[in-house]
Amino acid sequence: HNNHYNMAFIMLGKDNSDFTDRNYSLIGGAKFDFPTYFKEATMDLASMDTSYGLVEMIDDGTMIDEFEKIDTNQVTKKFYETHPDEFDFISIYPSFTSVSGNSGQLHYRVQNNISGLGLRKFVNTEAYGSEKKLLGVNAISDASIQIPQMPISEKDLKQMQNALLHETGHQWGAYVGSNFTG
């Protein structure tokens, strides 16, 4: 199996005012340092290339619903309209403060081609606009909810890295479902 992966980063806003220096610093820091954290977390068994430029996307009315929930399928489909289908992972960072509590992190498995995880093999790339390349999508909560203060510290960036590592790790983490009942 491939152990060299690449990840695109999207900053999603409702309008241009959402693209603040603070969010560029947080997301840019996470993007820049993630290959090192990923390599350490996998004990040099895998690598992650994050060199593709940070992509800004403004909601066109289809990517964020009335409850301010992000439609990851729509975001990735719009992304692929102007960007190549060469990424194993896409991480989406909403840069707006959601009144509906958009404060969690989620990982969406787009496909699984590995046995032994307790998860069936499947390919759902078409639903995300990919031609069988994309493995997973991370939706990371609004950076200003996670880290409210400026300036940004090393601890803040470590918190961003841990969230991204955690969510990306769900791609391969053991899936036990409800096999363990009392």
Buried (B, 14 or more C-beta within 10 A) or exposed (E): EEEEBBBBBBBBBBEEEBBBEBBBBBBBBBBEBBBEBBBEBBEEEBBBBBEBEBBBBBBEEEBBEEEBEBBBBBBBBBBBEEBEBEBBBBBBBBBBBBEEEBEEBBBBBBBBEEEEBEBEEEEBBEBBBBEEBBBBBBBBBBBBBBBEEEEBEEEBBBBBBEBBBBBBEBBBEEEEEEEEEE
